[in-house]
């Protein structure tokens, strides 16, 4: 039993030693794991910083390239401007050389007309004034020409309108002339009818007048015959009363004939 107990104790001590060794190894492994994680974090941070630096460098290089391109374009533009300025300078130099002749000429003009132009600037001012007056006159001439063209167009339009009105008036006159001729023809026929009617009425009126005259003669002779007899005179008066309506009727017929003639004349005037 003692041996077994010793063996068991030895096993326990060995197990404790192994366990302690395992704990030490575990602690070392954990430490190494922590160190490895720290190393990984540091390396990752290092990589991120390098990537950021690389991106900044790429961006800076891109911006510098853009600036270089922009500067190159500016240089080209400035070179073009320089060439343009050189050409303008050369042109101005040539103008100066040409204008020297004009300057000499203007100086001679001023010398010849010293009482009117004391300096070349006075002559140039005079030229400027004349050029301005010439432009004003040219503008006024163009305005007058435009106004003349407008008046001409208005006149042509007016003449066309008047010609159309005259043509319409002539057409209306021709139409009215035709109506007048038709009306005159109808009036002539109506006048002939009226004249024929008046002649017929005149003949009838003459016959009636003759009858009335004969009746009056008969009545007068009758009255003279019965003047001595009062009774017969009264009878004659009654007979006159009896005959008077007939005489009035004859006069009414004669008046109606005259009214018919007047009505025909009014109708002739209305037709005219």
HUNORPE-V639436 format. One record per pair of residues at least 12 apart in sequence whose C-alpha atoms are under 7 Angstrom apart, sorted by the first residue. I is the first residue (numbers start at 0). J is the second residue. Records with the same first field share a line. If there is no record, write none. Layout:
# HUNORPE-V639436
I->J, J
This chain:
# HUNORPE-V639436
105->119
106->119
182->270, 271
186->267, 270
193->263
197->260
200->256
204->253
207->249
222->235
